[in-house]
Amino acid sequence: MSEMAEAIRALISEKGYSEDSVKQTIEKALKAAYKRTYGDDENAIVKFNDDMSDVSIYSRKVVVDGVYDPVKEIELEDARKLAGDEVEEGDEIDILEDPKSFDRSAVTVGKQTAHQGLNETYKTSLMNEYKDKIGEMIIGYHQRERNGNIFVDLGNAGRIEGFLPTKFQSKLEVYEKGDRIKALIVDVKPTNTGIQLVLSRSDTKLVSSILEKEVPEIADGTVEINRIVRDAGYRTKIAVSSAREEVDPVGACVGLRGVRIQNVIRELMNEKIDVLKWDADPAVFIKNALSPAQVERVIITDADKKQALAIVEDSQFSLAIGRQGQNVRLANRLCDWNIDVKTIEQAEELDLSSFNTVQNARNLFNDEAVEEISKISELPGVDPEVAELLKAAGIEEFQDFVEAYDNGSINVEGVSQEALDKINELINENVEFVEEEGAEESAEQPAEETQSEEKEAPAEEEEEYFCPECGAKITLDMTHCPKCGIEFEFEEE
């Protein structure tokens, strides 16, 4: 069995198979040859040396007086010749078999079984290894193409094959034989000779993996990728943030003079990438998401249905929409909102005040009291730390802040201009100021029900009225809205 011993040592030391897998494979092969020779392998026993240097196969036979099955039984006299006079009838003894005595077909079956077993062992080993690598990047080279699908050479003597299907390819990328391909592992499948790694060049995780390698702040957790959406081959939008105020997450990703983001763009074959700041405030986040377009204002038209209106200058409209609607479509996916983009002129044709009017009417019909707020700390979405710093500096009320902000006289340590701009924006969106005609009257009127009292119209001008539900124009003689049908009545103040 010297040849067998050499084969065992080679499989363990050179091929990298585990000792248990080699033992199981050899045992199956010898038993297959034994069965081919004797018709049954139930009594075949395979034994290995302690140091795995050799292996033997035995026939376990029962000692009897009168043999009926020579494969499983042995005469008492013959057994005593082999194992000694102490052997008694009914005992079991193991008789060494010489594999060279097996017929040729049995040897062939044994070899085939061993070969198949080693292949299965190797594939199982590879499957276990690469299943843990799903989601990681791998580099290979274009080998061949069939029906648009690309087969990638990943080395390892063809045992591991890369497969880049058409549906996972980036739309504008074209490869020639021998081209380098960096892709993401998305699945592992067994083949006749090894395993096949299913690759992707369109997955968003490919972008985040490349960006993580280019931006150390992402790798160490200083900068976080909050959301990422992609139209592979054309444009990717990435929303990032940082828990540390002194770190600019967008600047960290872009790098000095755009070096970092340019490296990512090159890896994606010149795909456009928008890196923008994530914000918990949906209006601010939507404004950021429509970059590179400059958005003048975002109005939340229906918070429950996540619908918003973005207003832009005429010159920014096509940029906000993007080619074939791509930019606004990606912004919708990034924010998970339905965004309608309008120019300033188009927005002027809409009754934007109706959004506030409808909400106020609903509050009245539901007998809900309108909450009056006057302090910066009460603003929805305000940073508590910033509000506290402003309060310590004597700026607590909205009116105090607005006056100081308009004069440019706010200079509080720890409060950036960006934070001041955001508070001013929150005040504009959430607060309606009232012109005081009398202290008593002003105190009775909720801030959110009474906008600045409009100056009395000249006597000759007729006052106009609008439905509180849909904003349609109505007259004093109506009892129902002609548009939405809501019932109402007029009372003299």
Secondary structure, DSSP 8 states (H G I E B T S, - for coil): -HHHHHHHHHHHHTS---HHHHHHHHHHHHHHHHHHHHS--TTEEEEE-TTSS-EEEEEEEEEESS-S-TTTEEEHHHHHHHH-TT--TT-EEEEEE-GGGS-HHHHHHHHHHHHHHHHHHHHHHHHHHHHTTTT-EEEEEEEEEETTEEEEE-SGGGTEEEEE-GGGS-TT----TT-EEEEEEEEEEE-SSSEEEEEESS-HHHHHHHHHHH-HHHHTTSEEEEEEEEETTTEEEEEEEESSTT--HHHHHH-GGGHHHHHHHHHTTS-EEEEEE--SSHHHHHHHHTTTS-EEEEEEEETTTTEEEEEE-HHHHHHHH-GGGHHHHHHHHHHTSEEEEEEHHHHHTS-THHHHHHHHHHHHHTT-------BGGGSTT--HHHHHHHHHTT--BHHHHHHHHHHT----TT--HHHHHHHHHHHHHH------S-HHHHHHS-TTT--S------TTS---EE-TTT--EE-TT-SB-TTT--B------
